[in-house]
Amino acid sequence: MLSFRFHIVSLVAVFLALGIGILMGTTVVNDFTIDTLEREIGRARRDVNEAETEIDTLQDDLRDVVQRDEQYLDESLPLLVAGRLINQPVMIIGADGIDRDRVNDLQDALATAGAAYQGTLWLNGSVALLEEGEVSEAGRILGRTSTDATSVRTTMLLRLADELVEPDTSDPAPEEPDDGDTLLVELVTAGFADYQAPAGASDEAIVPAPGTSFVLVGGRGSEVPSEEVLYPLLRNIAITGDTAPAVAAEGEDPEGEDGEDPEEPAPFIAPMRADDVLAERVSTVDNLDVAAGRAAVVLALQQLQLGVVGHYGVADGAQRLLPAPVPQR
């Protein structure tokens, strides 16, 4: 006959076996699960590495394509712009702080087009008249006693546009007194601007030739405020006389070095394209940093001689990459 102790021992043995079985089963399951996960992780890592390698290859291919496109545009630029502006006087107005290499490249494109380069007038931040001393100095040059910065600046930009668009090229009669330096010379002398004269010309007298077209270059890095100075100056140039041909240009920031999205509308050009007066009278180019943009400036200047205003480049508001070339005669 089985004793109670036997039952106790049997039950303990059963529970012990059950516990050992559960423990062993759990261990086997966990080991299997871990092995499976490790295999999946390894496969995922290989997939990621392969994807990264493919992305690197595609990026290299894209850079090669972009470089070939840039090379093509650089090499075809002379063919596209040569002779487009024969003897057409063109002056560049630049804002201090922008990349001057872009302006130098633009000068080369204008030379290839045959333009009669009138020099570059570099405006600096002091023309905004934000300091009391700047207001008083500008007032002295203009012959005004007002201490209101807005009033003095408005007068200065109006007179500057008048002198640029309709310069006095006549020599005073011998019996007439010399009225002194022009406003342009006065502004340069007082430190509001610098003048880069064309090769072989004097930088002491700044007198654009009659019929001069203007290219105003601003954008990222500019030390000259657009709302207070550049836009009013452009408006004044565009409405003075017989509406002087004017192009406003800036370059992109394709690397995004300043933290801005390079696909966003250009901060200098975009507001102009939204301005009714400027958009109808001033052509714009938003990619001066590449050969296509420099070609666009030259062709836009040629189109303006025919009264055609357009907006070119790659940002919002651009009508096309390049103006339609005017047939050569």
SEDO-637224 format. One record per residue (C-alpha): residue number from 1; z, x negated, y. Coordinates in Angstrom, 3 decimals, always signed. Each point is the difference from the previous one (the first is absolute). Example, Ala and Ser with C-alpha at 12.3 -4.5 7.8 and 13.67 -1.06 7.14 Angstrom:
2
+------+----------+----------+----------+
: resi :        w :        u :        v :
+------+----------+----------+----------+
:    1 :   +7.800 :  -12.300 :   -4.500 :
:    2 :   -0.660 :   -1.370 :   +3.440 :
+------+----------+----------+----------+
This chain:
329
+------+----------+----------+----------+
: resi :        w :        u :        v :
+------+----------+----------+----------+
:    1 :   +0.000 :   +0.000 :   +0.000 :
:    2 :   -0.978 :   -1.301 :   +3.398 :
:    3 :   +2.857 :   -0.738 :   +2.332 :
:    4 :   +0.259 :   +0.817 :   +3.704 :
:    5 :   -0.100 :   -3.729 :   +0.754 :
:    6 :   -3.394 :   -0.203 :   -1.721 :
:    7 :   -1.336 :   +2.745 :   +2.260 :
:    8 :   +1.300 :   -1.800 :   +3.074 :
:    9 :   -1.566 :   -3.263 :   -1.066 :
:   10 :   -3.272 :   +1.737 :   -0.805 :
:   11 :   -0.123 :   +1.727 :   +3.361 :
:   12 :   +0.749 :   -3.252 :   +1.793 :
:   13 :   -2.752 :   -1.701 :   -1.983 :
:   14 :   -2.467 :   +2.749 :   +0.844 :
:   15 :   +0.787 :   -0.138 :   +3.727 :
:   16 :   -0.087 :   -3.792 :   -0.082 :
:   17 :   -3.403 :   +0.052 :   -1.666 :
:   18 :   -1.213 :   +2.569 :   +2.464 :
:   19 :   +1.199 :   -2.114 :   +2.914 :
:   20 :   -1.609 :   -3.118 :   -1.417 :
:   21 :   -3.245 :   +1.928 :   -0.532 :
:   22 :   +0.021 :   +1.354 :   +3.546 :
:   23 :   +0.738 :   -3.458 :   +1.368 :
:   24 :   -2.773 :   -1.608 :   -2.037 :
:   25 :   -2.440 :   +2.796 :   +0.869 :
:   26 :   +0.750 :   -0.261 :   +3.678 :
:   27 :   -0.489 :   -3.753 :   -0.073 :
:   28 :   -3.315 :   +0.331 :   -1.784 :
:   29 :   -1.181 :   +2.687 :   +2.440 :
:   30 :   +1.121 :   -2.050 :   +3.007 :
:   31 :   -1.742 :   -3.109 :   -1.302 :
:   32 :   -3.173 :   +1.978 :   -0.599 :
:   33 :   +0.176 :   +1.592 :   +3.460 :
:   34 :   +0.607 :   -3.351 :   +1.670 :
:   35 :   -2.893 :   -1.616 :   -1.875 :
:   36 :   -2.284 :   +2.870 :   +1.016 :
:   37 :   +1.052 :   -0.221 :   +3.643 :
:   38 :   -0.453 :   -3.755 :   +0.048 :
:   39 :   -3.508 :   +0.373 :   -1.429 :
:   40 :   -0.840 :   +2.647 :   +2.636 :
:   41 :   +1.399 :   -2.151 :   +2.796 :
:   42 :   -2.006 :   -2.973 :   -1.229 :
:   43 :   -3.152 :   +2.103 :   -0.124 :
:   44 :   +0.677 :   +1.323 :   +3.510 :
:   45 :   +0.522 :   -3.528 :   +1.296 :
:   46 :   -3.287 :   -1.109 :   -1.514 :
:   47 :   -1.742 :   +3.015 :   +1.564 :
:   48 :   +1.523 :   -0.802 :   +3.405 :
:   49 :   -1.014 :   -3.656 :   -0.266 :
:   50 :   -3.538 :   +0.989 :   -0.947 :
:   51 :   -0.124 :   +2.500 :   +2.892 :
:   52 :   +1.281 :   -2.613 :   +2.459 :
:   53 :   -2.602 :   -2.468 :   -1.221 :
:   54 :   -2.729 :   +2.633 :   +0.400 :
:   55 :   +1.246 :   +0.877 :   +3.494 :
:   56 :   -0.011 :   -3.677 :   +1.002 :
:   57 :   -3.559 :   -0.318 :   -1.291 :
:   58 :   -1.115 :   +3.109 :   +1.899 :
:   59 :   +1.689 :   -1.232 :   +3.177 :
:   60 :   -1.772 :   -3.349 :   -0.334 :
:   61 :   -3.295 :   +1.844 :   -0.516 :
:   62 :   +0.714 :   +2.186 :   +3.059 :
:   63 :   +0.787 :   -3.038 :   +2.141 :
:   64 :   -3.255 :   -1.601 :   -1.134 :
:   65 :   -1.924 :   +3.158 :   +0.948 :
:   66 :   +1.724 :   +0.186 :   +3.409 :
:   67 :   -0.675 :   -3.686 :   +0.639 :
:   68 :   -3.662 :   +0.407 :   -0.935 :
:   69 :   -0.257 :   +3.042 :   +2.276 :
:   70 :   +1.617 :   -1.945 :   +2.847 :
:   71 :   -2.304 :   -2.924 :   -0.624 :
:   72 :   -3.004 :   +2.319 :   +0.012 :
:   73 :   +1.070 :   +1.607 :   +3.271 :
:   74 :   +0.776 :   -3.362 :   +1.607 :
:   75 :   -3.372 :   -1.425 :   -1.002 :
:   76 :   -1.963 :   +3.128 :   +0.950 :
:   77 :   +1.744 :   +0.467 :   +3.359 :
:   78 :   -2.427 :   -2.261 :   +1.914 :
:   79 :   -2.960 :   +1.882 :   -1.454 :
:   80 :   +1.526 :   +3.320 :   +0.998 :
:   81 :   +0.973 :   -0.833 :   +3.594 :
:   82 :   -2.493 :   -2.681 :   +1.031 :
:   83 :   -1.747 :   +0.943 :   +3.238 :
:   84 :   +1.775 :   +3.339 :   +0.391 :
:   85 :   +1.483 :   -0.805 :   +3.434 :
:   86 :   -2.469 :   -2.406 :   +1.551 :
:   87 :   +1.289 :   -0.937 :   +3.490 :
:   88 :   +2.393 :   +2.973 :   +0.000 :
:   89 :   +3.153 :   -1.049 :   +1.932 :
:   90 :   +3.137 :   +0.586 :   -2.091 :
:   91 :   +3.606 :   -0.737 :   +0.932 :
:   92 :   +2.913 :   +0.100 :   -2.434 :
:   93 :   +3.412 :   +1.248 :   +1.140 :
:   94 :   +2.714 :   -1.070 :   -2.416 :
:   95 :   +3.687 :   +0.897 :   -0.293 :
:   96 :   +2.327 :   -2.958 :   -0.422 :
:   97 :   +1.689 :   -0.096 :   -3.392 :
:   98 :   -2.955 :   +1.074 :   -2.122 :
:   99 :   -1.706 :   -2.395 :   -2.413 :
:  100 :   -2.257 :   -2.084 :   +2.257 :
:  101 :   -2.103 :   -1.130 :   -2.946 :
:  102 :   -1.445 :   +3.513 :   -0.086 :
:  103 :   -1.094 :   -0.336 :   +3.614 :
:  104 :   -1.491 :   -3.435 :   -0.651 :
:  105 :   -1.996 :   +1.416 :   -2.928 :
:  106 :   -1.136 :   +2.865 :   +2.222 :
:  107 :   -1.203 :   -2.498 :   +2.620 :
:  108 :   -2.113 :   -1.679 :   -2.684 :
:  109 :   -1.519 :   +3.356 :   -0.987 :
:  110 :   -0.815 :   +0.773 :   +3.651 :
:  111 :   -1.623 :   -3.406 :   +0.374 :
:  112 :   -2.128 :   +0.663 :   -3.088 :
:  113 :   -1.003 :   +3.346 :   +1.510 :
:  114 :   -1.204 :   -1.819 :   +3.133 :
:  115 :   +2.582 :   +1.546 :   +2.343 :
:  116 :   +0.725 :   -1.607 :   +3.358 :
:  117 :   +3.699 :   -0.667 :   -0.620 :
:  118 :   +2.053 :   +0.561 :   +3.167 :
:  119 :   +3.226 :   -1.513 :   -1.306 :
:  120 :   +3.232 :   +1.490 :   -1.314 :
:  121 :   +2.744 :   +1.423 :   +2.199 :
:  122 :   +3.345 :   -0.235 :   -1.828 :
:  123 :   +2.550 :   +2.503 :   +1.313 :
:  124 :   +3.670 :   -0.648 :   -0.713 :
:  125 :   +3.052 :   +2.234 :   -0.124 :
:  126 :   +0.882 :   -0.510 :   +3.653 :
:  127 :   -2.854 :   +2.295 :   +1.101 :
:  128 :   +2.168 :   +2.919 :   -1.165 :
:  129 :   +2.265 :   -0.811 :   +2.993 :
:  130 :   +3.219 :   +0.562 :   -1.934 :
:  131 :   +1.969 :   -2.464 :   +2.137 :
:  132 :   +0.882 :   +0.411 :   +3.670 :
:  133 :   -1.460 :   -3.395 :   +0.865 :
:  134 :   -3.298 :   +0.913 :   -1.656 :
:  135 :   -0.195 :   +3.211 :   +2.039 :
:  136 :   +0.594 :   -1.825 :   +3.270 :
:  137 :   -2.536 :   -2.724 :   -0.841 :
:  138 :   -2.653 :   +2.545 :   -0.967 :
:  139 :   +0.758 :   +1.935 :   +3.187 :
:  140 :   -0.489 :   -3.162 :   +2.059 :
:  141 :   -3.385 :   -0.638 :   -1.633 :
:  142 :   -1.082 :   +3.603 :   +0.586 :
:  143 :   +1.386 :   +0.120 :   +3.535 :
:  144 :   +2.427 :   +2.780 :   -0.907 :
:  145 :   +3.660 :   +0.315 :   +0.872 :
:  146 :   +0.828 :   +2.575 :   -2.665 :
:  147 :   +2.661 :   -0.983 :   -2.538 :
:  148 :   -0.974 :   +2.727 :   -2.458 :
:  149 :   -1.352 :   -1.763 :   -3.103 :
:  150 :   -2.162 :   +2.918 :   -1.132 :
:  151 :   -1.654 :   +0.395 :   +3.401 :
:  152 :   -0.673 :   -3.720 :   +0.408 :
:  153 :   -1.290 :   -0.331 :   -3.562 :
:  154 :   -2.332 :   +2.971 :   +0.447 :
:  155 :   -1.480 :   -1.527 :   +3.155 :
:  156 :   -0.333 :   -3.403 :   -1.662 :
:  157 :   -1.871 :   +1.373 :   -3.030 :
:  158 :   -2.320 :   +2.105 :   +2.172 :
:  159 :   -0.914 :   -2.960 :   +2.184 :
:  160 :   -0.334 :   -2.278 :   -3.027 :
:  161 :   -2.483 :   +2.395 :   -1.619 :
:  162 :   -1.938 :   +0.294 :   +3.277 :
:  163 :   -0.265 :   -3.777 :   +0.291 :
:  164 :   -1.050 :   -0.404 :   -3.629 :
:  165 :   -2.646 :   +2.726 :   +0.021 :
:  166 :   -1.286 :   -0.362 :   +3.553 :
:  167 :   +0.682 :   -3.612 :   +1.002 :
:  168 :   -0.881 :   -1.178 :   +3.487 :
:  169 :   -2.613 :   -2.682 :   -0.693 :
:  170 :   -1.192 :   -0.328 :   +3.585 :
:  171 :   +0.762 :   -3.079 :   +2.061 :
:  172 :   +1.759 :   +0.714 :   +3.312 :
:  173 :   -2.026 :   -0.626 :   +3.107 :
:  174 :   +0.861 :   -3.258 :   +1.770 :
:  175 :   +1.572 :   +1.870 :   +2.914 :
:  176 :   +2.148 :   +2.186 :   -2.295 :
:  177 :   +3.489 :   -1.163 :   -0.993 :
:  178 :   +0.648 :   -0.711 :   -3.659 :
:  179 :   +2.113 :   +2.819 :   -1.419 :
:  180 :   +1.664 :   -2.407 :   -2.403 :
:  181 :   +0.185 :   +0.066 :   -3.768 :
:  182 :   -1.031 :   +2.995 :   -2.056 :
:  183 :   +2.598 :   +2.153 :   -1.722 :
:  184 :   -0.940 :   -1.581 :   -3.338 :
:  185 :   +0.662 :   -3.487 :   +1.325 :
:  186 :   +3.234 :   +1.154 :   +1.642 :
:  187 :   +1.252 :   +1.507 :   -3.257 :
:  188 :   -0.793 :   -3.179 :   -1.908 :
:  189 :   +1.600 :   -2.173 :   +2.670 :
:  190 :   +3.148 :   +2.156 :   -0.021 :
:  191 :   +0.277 :   -0.236 :   -3.794 :
:  192 :   -0.894 :   +3.580 :   -0.906 :
:  193 :   -3.037 :   -1.193 :   -1.937 :
:  194 :   -1.948 :   -3.042 :   -1.181 :
:  195 :   -3.732 :   -0.482 :   +0.160 :
:  196 :   -2.080 :   -1.784 :   -2.627 :
:  197 :   -3.262 :   -0.823 :   +1.729 :
:  198 :   -3.307 :   -0.290 :   -1.848 :
:  199 :   -1.132 :   -3.508 :   -0.852 :
:  200 :   -1.222 :   -1.852 :   +3.066 :
:  201 :   +1.423 :   +2.536 :   +2.483 :
:  202 :   +2.900 :   -0.399 :   +2.383 :
:  203 :   +3.242 :   +1.784 :   -0.813 :
:  204 :   +0.910 :   +0.142 :   +3.690 :
:  205 :   -2.243 :   +2.972 :   +0.829 :
:  206 :   -0.145 :   +3.049 :   -2.229 :
:  207 :   -2.979 :   +2.107 :   +0.949 :
:  208 :   -1.651 :   +1.950 :   -2.839 :
:  209 :   -3.734 :   +0.465 :   +0.364 :
:  210 :   -1.226 :   +3.445 :   +1.061 :
:  211 :   -0.511 :   +2.281 :   -2.987 :
:  212 :   +2.599 :   -1.743 :   -2.123 :
:  213 :   +1.195 :   +1.721 :   -3.185 :
:  214 :   +3.615 :   -0.398 :   -1.060 :
:  215 :   +1.779 :   -0.468 :   -3.318 :
:  216 :   +3.749 :   +0.596 :   +0.167 :
:  217 :   +1.849 :   -1.459 :   -2.997 :
:  218 :   +3.540 :   +1.166 :   -0.728 :
:  219 :   +2.033 :   +1.098 :   -2.977 :
:  220 :   +2.804 :   -1.418 :   -2.092 :
:  221 :   +1.914 :   -2.787 :   +1.675 :
:  222 :   -1.103 :   +1.000 :   +3.501 :
:  223 :   +2.505 :   -0.784 :   +2.727 :
:  224 :   -1.785 :   +2.373 :   +2.370 :
:  225 :   +1.097 :   +3.645 :   -0.297 :
:  226 :   -2.944 :   +2.267 :   -0.773 :
:  227 :   +1.266 :   +3.194 :   +1.647 :
:  228 :   +0.932 :   -1.672 :   +3.278 :
:  229 :   -2.811 :   -2.554 :   +0.320 :
:  230 :   -2.829 :   -0.115 :   -2.554 :
:  231 :   -0.886 :   +3.694 :   -0.212 :
:  232 :   +0.086 :   +0.567 :   +3.789 :
:  233 :   -2.103 :   -3.128 :   +0.541 :
:  234 :   -2.570 :   +1.217 :   -2.521 :
:  235 :   -0.104 :   +3.443 :   +1.628 :
:  236 :   -0.540 :   -1.578 :   +3.394 :
:  237 :   -2.783 :   -2.244 :   -1.307 :
:  238 :   -1.661 :   +2.904 :   -1.809 :
:  239 :   -0.087 :   +2.289 :   +3.055 :
:  240 :   -0.802 :   -2.609 :   +2.654 :
:  241 :   -3.520 :   -0.147 :   +1.369 :
:  242 :   -2.609 :   +1.100 :   -2.519 :
:  243 :   +2.447 :   -0.082 :   -2.908 :
:  244 :   +0.117 :   -3.651 :   -1.013 :
:  245 :   -0.589 :   -0.536 :   -3.730 :
:  246 :   +3.325 :   -0.786 :   -1.677 :
:  247 :   +1.082 :   -0.636 :   -3.583 :
:  248 :   +3.623 :   -0.126 :   -1.140 :
:  249 :   +0.699 :   -1.993 :   -3.148 :
:  250 :   +2.789 :   -1.216 :   -2.217 :
:  251 :   +0.393 :   -1.480 :   -3.450 :
:  252 :   +1.701 :   +1.350 :   -3.082 :
:  253 :   +3.031 :   -1.528 :   -1.674 :
:  254 :   -1.263 :   -0.007 :   -3.619 :
:  255 :   +2.961 :   -1.959 :   -1.341 :
:  256 :   +2.537 :   +2.333 :   +1.564 :
:  257 :   +1.934 :   -2.980 :   +1.338 :
:  258 :   +1.681 :   +2.088 :   +2.696 :
:  259 :   +1.244 :   +2.584 :   -2.492 :
:  260 :   -2.481 :   +2.680 :   +1.082 :
:  261 :   -2.336 :   +1.789 :   -2.367 :
:  262 :   -3.422 :   -1.608 :   +0.612 :
:  263 :   -1.677 :   +3.318 :   -0.836 :
:  264 :   +1.762 :   +1.811 :   +2.836 :
:  265 :   -2.000 :   +0.569 :   +3.210 :
:  266 :   -0.027 :   -3.018 :   +2.266 :
:  267 :   +2.783 :   +0.275 :   +2.635 :
:  268 :   -2.289 :   -1.017 :   +2.866 :
:  269 :   -3.216 :   +1.768 :   -0.966 :
:  270 :   +1.318 :   +3.257 :   -1.528 :
:  271 :   +1.458 :   +1.427 :   +3.254 :
:  272 :   -3.264 :   -0.767 :   +1.799 :
:  273 :   -1.995 :   +1.933 :   -2.568 :
:  274 :   +2.317 :   +2.953 :   +0.620 :
:  275 :   -0.371 :   -0.262 :   +3.799 :
:  276 :   -2.766 :   +2.262 :   +1.335 :
:  277 :   -0.939 :   -2.243 :   +2.930 :
:  278 :   +0.041 :   -3.305 :   -1.861 :
:  279 :   -1.597 :   +1.329 :   -3.195 :
:  280 :   -3.011 :   +1.278 :   +1.952 :
:  281 :   -0.481 :   -3.104 :   +2.149 :
:  282 :   +1.274 :   -3.035 :   -1.959 :
:  283 :   -1.281 :   -1.118 :   -3.395 :
:  284 :   +2.630 :   -1.287 :   -2.438 :
:  285 :   +0.079 :   -2.461 :   -2.905 :
:  286 :   +3.084 :   -0.241 :   -2.219 :
:  287 :   -0.846 :   -2.956 :   -2.301 :
:  288 :   -0.743 :   -2.935 :   +2.291 :
:  289 :   +1.623 :   -2.363 :   -2.521 :
:  290 :   -3.090 :   +0.119 :   -2.256 :
:  291 :   -3.688 :   -0.707 :   +0.568 :
:  292 :   -0.892 :   +3.689 :   -0.207 :
:  293 :   +2.307 :   +0.701 :   +2.938 :
:  294 :   -1.537 :   -2.721 :   +2.152 :
:  295 :   -3.457 :   +1.289 :   -0.832 :
:  296 :   +1.179 :   +3.491 :   +0.920 :
:  297 :   +1.103 :   -1.202 :   +3.456 :
:  298 :   -3.390 :   -1.584 :   +0.693 :
:  299 :   -1.944 :   +3.028 :   -1.215 :
:  300 :   +2.339 :   +2.369 :   +1.854 :
:  301 :   -0.661 :   -1.903 :   +3.246 :
:  302 :   -3.723 :   +0.379 :   -0.630 :
:  303 :   +0.400 :   +3.720 :   -0.690 :
:  304 :   +2.006 :   +0.437 :   +3.203 :
:  305 :   -3.005 :   -1.257 :   +1.973 :
:  306 :   -1.694 :   +3.161 :   -1.270 :
:  307 :   +2.992 :   +2.167 :   +0.874 :
:  308 :   +1.152 :   +0.379 :   -3.620 :
:  309 :   +3.771 :   -0.138 :   -0.547 :
:  310 :   +1.334 :   -0.376 :   -3.553 :
:  311 :   +3.035 :   -0.900 :   -2.072 :
:  312 :   -0.363 :   -2.519 :   -2.802 :
:  313 :   +2.008 :   -1.655 :   -2.744 :
:  314 :   +2.172 :   +1.157 :   -2.895 :
:  315 :   +2.989 :   +1.798 :   +1.566 :
:  316 :   +0.341 :   +3.722 :   +0.676 :
:  317 :   -2.388 :   +1.221 :   +2.663 :
:  318 :   -2.729 :   -2.538 :   -0.796 :
:  319 :   -3.383 :   +1.691 :   -0.182 :
:  320 :   -1.606 :   -2.774 :   -2.019 :
:  321 :   +0.497 :   -3.677 :   -0.838 :
:  322 :   -2.775 :   -1.238 :   +2.289 :
:  323 :   -2.004 :   +1.577 :   +2.812 :
:  324 :   -3.591 :   +0.794 :   -0.814 :
:  325 :   -1.976 :   -3.061 :   +1.143 :
:  326 :   -2.360 :   +0.545 :   +2.889 :
:  327 :   -3.552 :   -0.937 :   -1.102 :
:  328 :   -0.951 :   -3.418 :   +1.346 :
:  329 :   -3.108 :   -0.212 :   +2.141 :
+------+----------+----------+----------+
